[in-house]
Amino acid sequence: MRVATLREHLAAALDAAMRTRGADAIALTADRTKAMAIALAGLPEDSEVEPAELVLSTRGAATALGYHPEHVRRLIRGGRLRARRVGGDYRVRLDDVWPLIEARHREPGRRRVRRRR
């Protein structure tokens, strides 16, 4: 898919979310769009990309997730985020970032309350 076409799809998805959905859906769509836009940054409009193969640097992943780059490195080293090492930095596939983005928008579960004895 061409980069220009993918950017148009992202803009259309965000526009549709703004017109028809609730606040949570808009926020999730905006976060997904932001992550995809960061992955596409710097690529020429006419280049061909496969969306499933897009990667983010540690700094790009941190920007997309709203974390500090060092926190992203800790997630990688702790096994919560898959990445591969390229040179002195990590590269994170965009598909591996989606679960962390979606987790931020899930309804919180019922917390366990410990009884004190």
C-alpha positions, 0 to 999 in steps of 0.5 A: 500500500502506498504511504499517501493512501495509508495516510488518507485512510488514517485521516478518514478513520479519525474523521469517522470516529469523530462523527459517530462514536463515543469519547472512548472510541475516539481516543482509541482511534486517535491513539492508533492513528498517532502510532501509525503516523509516527511509523510513517514519518519520514517515508516518501508519499509514493513508497510502498509499505506493508502496514503489518511490517512497520516498525518504531524506534524506542523513541517512536514507541515511547511517543506513541504510547505516552511513555518515557523511552527508558520505560519502553526499554524496561518493557522490552527487557522485561518481556512485555513488549517484543522488539529486536535489537538494531545497532544500539537501539531497539525496533518495535513492530507496530503490531506489537504496540497495539495491545499496549494501546488497547490496554489503556482504553479497556474498562478496568476490572474489578480489583481484589480487595484483601481482607485485613485480619 
